[in-house]
Amino acid sequence: MVPPQQDHDLVYNLRLSSVGPGCVTGSDVVHDLSGLDLTMKLHYLKAVYFFSSHAVEGLTIMNMKEAMFYLLNDYYITCGRIKRSESSGRPYIKCNDCGIRFVEGVCDETVDEWLETDDDSKRNLLVYHRAIGPELSFSPLVYLQVTQFKCGGISLGLSWAHILGDAFSVSNFINNWGQHMAMVNVNSSPALAPRSLTNTAKPEAPGEPLSAKQVNHVGDLWVLANNCKMETFSFNLTTQHLSNLQAKIGSVSAFDSICALLWRAIAKVREGFEPQIVTVCRKDPCHDDNNVLGNNQIIRTIKASFLVGESDLNKLATLIANDQGQVCDERNRIEAAVEKDNGSTDYIVYGSNLTFVNLENAGLYELELNGEKPKLAYYSIQGVGDEGAVLILPLPHGSAAENEGEPRYLVNLTLPEGQVFKLKAELKRASLL
């Protein structure tokens, strides 16, 4: 009898190399990290894109690396390594062209077989990840894994240190790489000029941020120590799910409706410890430049003055959607809190409160290979605090039979392990699973 295949055997023959800029960046080039960047030091973003065999026909690993050489001339910050100031100990990025880590792997399943799985932990096999530290100066900030499936399709898995920028920066980075690959095939290279911006949020009244939580100092190993084991799972919301949900709630966005539903459901399963404050992260329309790296997303906190688990969904959705004096963009407060100690104190944002992240406008399906878009783009967060986080991502439009052109969503939740079973039962009662 053949023993069942273990998950760690599904992706094998891993080969690691480094890819850096095609041109030397220069000597003594550094990138100073803002207080908001440092708040994200214990968070990592993971992205996986799945492509069919037709999309990668004629595309080789050398093509990918050649395009990356051009891309990293502009995104040279991603090729640096973390150093500490000798005087203050504050981290910064030394732009020394050490490169990103490029990983190649093989899988004996097909892309379609992989997409049928409902095991979110399995997707981690497609993203090579190592936390920063304990030797800061030797830790890459970005890992890119190309996994080749037996059907000829591939996945592109990206592990990204959040200090470099938010999910919108990740999407822009990989989308620009796709543009470079298209240009490499015609022996040309587009000129891009990525920049890093500090946030330009309007000043708020002084006060401690509600969306960031101080955690125990981690030293040079940038890994969050949770108080409980965290589990990630995801589910799809069809157009029919959304239609039924918004019929109950009214004229608010799909994102606000989904947040309201999940906020109430999670409050119910926490049995007396319901989350009264949530954090909502959205794209800042003022930073709509696809060549900008940085942690520029809007970070707001929303506080309910009533029992969430027993509340009306419309009331919750309206609270999320509208600024009623209980909504505050906290980026400047976070910045001030970190700068107060010159970056020596460690914080988290995702999971300090129950956190909702809107990736509707992240351009997740703008990456194209041979003119084809991904079959699926999947994002998750490593290093979520005990309160949990929810990512709401668009799904590709379905066929005509699936209401082509109508929005569909993938909801990705990371929560304490003990709450996941109860939440799944609650979602089944709501006919969502």
C-alpha atoms as one frame of an Amber mdcrd trajectory, in Angstrom:
protein
   0.000   0.000   0.000   1.392   3.418  -0.973   1.380   5.847   1.971  -0.575
   9.088   1.458   1.470  11.974   0.151   2.429  14.464   2.823   1.836  18.148
   2.190   5.531  18.973   2.407   6.158  16.538  -0.478   3.740  18.304  -2.826
   6.282  20.960  -3.804   9.837  19.699  -4.170  13.194  20.237  -5.889  13.451
  23.729  -4.450  16.313  25.709  -5.948  17.350  29.045  -4.482  19.258  31.850
  -6.160  19.487  35.610  -5.830  18.471  38.271  -8.321  19.615  41.871  -7.960
  19.495  45.047 -10.020  21.136  44.930 -13.426  22.930  48.185 -12.614  24.845
  49.103  -9.467  22.703  51.289  -7.230  25.635  53.268  -5.831  27.653  53.473
  -2.661  26.242  54.517   0.712  22.626  54.569  -0.474  20.198  54.076   2.407
  16.442  54.091   2.818  15.196  55.532   6.101  12.163  53.744   7.498   9.279
  55.871   8.732   7.552  55.261  12.030   4.643  53.707  10.138   7.033  51.365
   8.308   8.535  50.248  11.620   5.069  49.579  13.026   4.733  46.929  10.310
   8.077  45.204  10.983   6.488  42.049  12.437   4.016  41.693   9.555   4.703
  39.957   6.238   2.517  39.860   3.138   2.147  36.694   1.077   0.744  36.621
  -2.440   0.138  33.685  -4.794  -0.852  34.045  -8.459  -1.957  30.994 -10.487
  -1.535  30.887 -14.278  -2.548  28.348 -16.916  -0.071  26.649 -19.250  -1.192
  28.890 -22.116  -0.271  32.009 -20.145   3.331  30.870 -19.702   3.884  29.304
 -23.110   7.409  30.200 -24.239   8.194  31.939 -20.933  11.352  30.620 -19.250
  12.965  31.152 -15.868  15.692  33.150 -17.615  13.040  35.434 -19.135  11.654
  36.012 -15.639  15.058  36.750 -14.158  16.022  39.069 -17.008  12.849  41.083
 -16.496  13.590  41.147 -12.765  17.060  42.640 -13.410  15.391  45.593 -15.134
  12.635  45.911 -12.533  15.056  45.945  -9.605  17.002  48.834 -11.115  13.985
  50.861 -10.056  12.903  48.853  -7.021  16.441  48.707  -5.609  15.110  49.257
  -2.066  13.672  45.718  -2.115  17.196  44.354  -2.688  18.650  45.933   0.448
  19.267  44.552   3.909  18.339  45.815   7.368  20.994  47.620   9.376  20.819
  49.476  12.678  22.055  52.968  13.386  25.166  52.795  15.533  24.025  55.764
  17.616  20.319  55.013  18.149  19.842  51.370  17.103  17.015  52.439  14.775
  16.627  50.094  11.781  17.122  51.329   8.230  17.631  49.657   4.834  21.106
  49.634   3.371  20.581  49.603  -0.414  23.529  47.316  -1.130  22.108  45.331
  -4.090  22.137  42.013  -2.199  19.021  41.108  -4.157  15.783  39.286  -3.617
  15.710  35.516  -3.205  14.423  33.653  -6.287  13.045  30.163  -5.629  12.089
  27.451  -8.139   9.907  24.479  -7.266   7.984  21.617  -8.885   4.533  20.183
  -8.137   2.999  16.977  -9.512  -0.552  18.325  -9.292  -2.268  20.496 -11.877
  -3.196  24.120 -11.279  -6.901  23.204 -11.341  -6.390  20.424  -8.796  -4.571
  22.865  -6.540  -7.317  25.487  -6.869  -9.914  22.942  -5.777  -8.353  22.613
  -2.330  -9.931  24.354   0.629  -6.783  23.973   2.758  -5.282  27.451   3.084
  -2.166  26.158   4.840  -1.366  24.231   1.657  -0.878  27.517  -0.220   2.063
  28.299   2.065   4.003  25.642   0.148   3.910  27.990  -2.837   5.454  30.909
  -0.931   8.984  30.494   0.371   9.094  32.544   3.568  11.736  33.387   6.130
  11.300  36.037   8.785  13.829  38.844   9.059  16.614  38.053  11.533  18.283
  37.094  13.740  21.168  38.215  11.516  19.491  41.285  10.059  22.146  42.064
   7.485  21.772  38.607   5.857  17.956  38.487   5.650  16.314  39.116   2.251
  13.236  41.348   2.327  11.519  39.640  -0.622  11.222  36.001  -1.734   9.743
  35.089  -5.113   8.846  31.431  -5.725   7.982  30.052  -9.171   6.295  26.645
  -8.921   5.821  24.614 -12.089   2.792  22.278 -12.154   2.504  19.073 -14.175
  -0.098  20.675 -16.465   2.454  23.281 -17.580   0.909  26.075 -15.515   2.751
  27.932 -12.786   2.208  29.831  -9.584   4.083  32.965  -8.578   4.437  33.192
  -4.793   5.718  36.358  -3.155   6.774  36.820   0.471   7.177  40.545   1.208
   8.400  42.295   4.357   5.663  44.802   5.213   8.219  47.441   6.178   8.698
  47.932   2.413   5.079  48.803   1.778   1.474  47.639   1.982  -0.452  45.171
  -0.193  -0.973  47.867  -2.817   2.810  48.194  -3.107   3.099  44.401  -3.495
   0.538  44.369  -6.286   2.192  47.272  -8.082   5.604  45.594  -7.793   4.481
  42.334  -9.373   2.312  44.074 -11.983   5.305  46.129 -13.106   7.342  42.942
 -13.286   4.738  41.564 -15.672   5.121  44.676 -17.831   8.872  44.174 -17.898
   8.467  40.542 -18.969   6.293  41.659 -21.874   8.929  44.211 -22.909  11.852
  41.790 -22.540  10.288  39.636 -25.232  10.646  42.567 -27.657  14.161  43.432
 -26.432  13.159  46.621 -24.683  12.591  47.809 -21.128  10.108  50.399 -19.858
  11.400  53.185 -17.668   9.858  53.246 -14.211  10.779  55.365 -11.245   9.388
  53.895  -8.010   9.546  56.154  -5.015   8.886  55.760  -1.328   6.510  58.209
   0.302   5.659  59.007   3.877   1.953  59.330   4.483   0.203  62.625   3.892
  -2.780  62.067   6.142  -4.277  65.174   7.679  -3.066  65.823  11.246  -5.287
  64.404  13.947  -5.676  65.412  17.556  -2.883  64.070  19.805  -3.521  60.742
  21.438  -2.479  57.131  21.513  -3.517  55.159  18.420  -6.255  52.576  18.869
  -5.161  50.641  15.795  -1.597  49.849  16.906  -0.634  47.785  19.928   2.741
  47.692  21.626   4.156  44.166  21.969   7.111  42.656  23.759  10.442  43.647
  22.255  11.558  41.016  19.745  15.190  42.040  19.304  16.704  41.046  15.966
  14.326  38.194  15.143  11.266  39.904  13.702   8.611  37.360  14.603   5.437
  38.054  16.577   4.845  35.820  19.607   1.086  35.153  19.768  -0.708  34.136
  22.931  -2.576  31.444  21.008  -2.197  29.443  17.803  -3.614  31.248  14.774
  -5.404  29.560  11.878  -6.177  30.856   8.382  -9.151  29.828   6.262 -10.977
  31.349   3.323 -14.265  31.111   1.476 -15.808  32.582  -1.662 -18.758  34.949
  -1.791 -20.781  34.570  -4.980 -22.933  37.234  -6.594 -25.970  35.487  -5.084
 -24.445  35.673  -1.588 -23.808  39.390  -2.056 -27.284  40.004  -3.439 -28.885
  38.286  -0.454 -26.649  40.124   1.992 -27.197  43.577   0.554 -30.939  42.985
   0.386 -30.830  42.750   4.188 -28.493  45.687   4.704 -29.287  48.329   2.109
 -27.251  50.817   0.119 -23.709  50.391   1.370 -20.736  48.897  -0.452 -20.131
  45.163  -0.689 -17.005  45.574   1.460 -18.906  47.352   4.241 -21.641  44.698
   4.113 -19.146  41.842   4.364 -17.335  43.542   7.265 -20.621  44.040   9.124
 -21.588  40.395   8.684 -18.220  39.084   9.870 -17.888  41.569  12.738 -21.229
  40.394  14.132 -20.469  36.709  13.515 -17.086  36.914  15.250 -18.662  38.820
  18.155 -21.146  35.975  18.604 -18.499  33.263  18.803 -16.307  35.152  21.292
 -18.914  34.737  24.042 -18.667  37.839  26.179 -15.408  39.150  24.724 -16.802
  40.610  21.552 -14.670  43.131  19.644 -16.050  46.628  20.274 -13.290  48.306
  18.251 -12.214  47.230  14.768  -9.545  48.536  12.415 -10.306  49.059   8.725
  -7.529  49.444   6.128  -8.308  50.822   2.673  -6.415  52.233  -0.276  -5.630
  55.946  -0.005  -6.900  57.556  -3.239  -4.263  60.280  -2.782  -1.579  57.613
  -3.345  -2.829  56.249  -6.634   0.626  56.153  -8.214   1.596  52.633  -9.230
   5.310  53.397  -8.937   5.238  54.244  -5.229   6.498  51.982  -2.463   5.318
  52.613   1.056   2.844  51.975   3.839   0.313  54.451   2.546  -3.026  52.720
   3.127  -5.622  54.501   5.245  -5.877  52.971   8.731  -9.094  53.767  10.588
 -10.577  52.599  13.848 -14.303  52.206  14.375 -15.887  51.830  17.790 -19.329
  50.403  18.513 -21.167  51.739  21.549 -23.616  48.824  21.525 -23.549  45.022
  21.668 -22.198  43.950  18.306 -23.325  40.322  18.470 -26.945  41.369  18.921
 -26.927  44.343  16.565 -28.685  44.940  13.286 -26.450  44.401  10.250 -27.555
  47.660   8.671 -26.505  49.547  11.805 -23.050  47.967  11.742 -22.570  48.469
   8.004 -23.577  52.127   8.264 -21.130  52.622  11.123 -18.324  51.163   9.007
 -19.269  53.144   5.908 -19.815  56.571   7.449 -17.651  58.949   9.452 -19.836
  59.704  12.451 -17.175  61.030  14.748 -16.099  57.512  15.661 -13.923  56.993
  12.600 -10.347  58.257  12.612  -7.430  57.856  10.202  -4.693  56.951  12.642
  -1.571  57.030  10.505  -0.181  60.166  12.089  -0.958  58.927  15.597   0.883
  55.685  14.845   3.811  57.635  13.444   3.964  59.840  16.538   3.793  56.858
  18.922   6.721  55.122  17.204   8.832  58.257  16.879   8.397  58.986  20.567
  10.832  56.125  21.256  12.803  56.628  18.012  11.615  53.303  16.664  12.912
  51.251  19.581   9.467  49.929  20.613   7.734  47.119  18.733   4.107  47.387
  17.576   1.590  45.482  15.501  -1.406  46.729  13.494  -3.043  43.613  12.007
  -4.706  41.825  14.879  -4.193  44.492  17.525  -7.931  44.894  16.975 -10.012
  42.733  14.687  -8.724  44.141  11.384 -10.470  44.318   7.994  -8.400  44.988
   4.866 -10.064  46.067   1.612  -8.095  44.876  -1.440 -10.840  45.562  -3.990
  -8.777  48.318  -5.631  -5.368  46.671  -5.381  -5.182  45.714  -9.071  -4.740
  42.025  -8.268  -5.742  40.977 -11.789  -3.694  43.529 -13.701  -0.725  41.149
 -13.866  -0.688  39.507 -17.292   1.516  36.812 -18.830   1.174  36.428 -22.598
  -1.917  38.598 -22.364  -3.641  36.291 -19.844  -4.700  37.243 -16.335  -4.284
  34.967 -13.293  -6.810  32.229 -12.657  -6.635  33.321  -9.009  -4.740  35.888
  -6.961  -4.555  35.028  -3.259  -3.157  37.295  -0.504  -2.610  36.605   3.195
  -0.761  38.127   6.149   1.883  36.456   8.307   2.225  37.818  11.837  -1.383
  38.620  12.748  -2.099  39.466  16.381  -4.547  37.587  18.582  -7.610  39.661
  17.620  -7.411  38.416  14.046  -7.541  39.896  10.547  -9.815  39.612   7.525
  -8.700  40.288   3.945 -11.400  40.870   1.342 -10.130  40.270  -2.182 -11.827
  40.396  -5.571 -12.200  37.188  -7.550 -11.897  37.094 -11.342 -15.171  37.589
 -13.159 -16.989  34.365 -13.897 -18.417  32.994 -17.094 -21.733  34.146 -18.526
 -23.418  31.395 -16.533 -21.887  32.894 -13.391 -23.098  36.452 -14.009 -20.097
  37.695 -15.944 -19.036  41.169 -14.876 -20.663  40.899 -11.447 -18.306  41.192
  -8.442 -17.317  38.121  -6.474 -15.025  38.013  -3.468 -12.579  35.780  -1.650
 -12.630  36.313   2.113  -9.452  35.292   3.927  -9.575  35.153   7.740  -6.782
  34.609  10.267  -8.174  34.012  13.759  -7.311  32.165  16.977  -7.564  28.452
  16.266 -10.226  27.865  18.893 -12.611  30.352  17.263 -12.416  29.040  13.711
 -14.644  25.975  14.170 -17.342  28.074  15.869 -17.157  30.773  13.212 -17.505
  28.233  10.411 -20.653  26.933  12.093 -21.991  30.498  12.343 -21.245  31.122
   8.661 -23.018  27.871   7.706 -26.106  29.088   9.551 -25.888  32.215   7.406
 -25.649  29.980   4.282 -22.192  31.265   3.396 -20.303  27.960   3.701
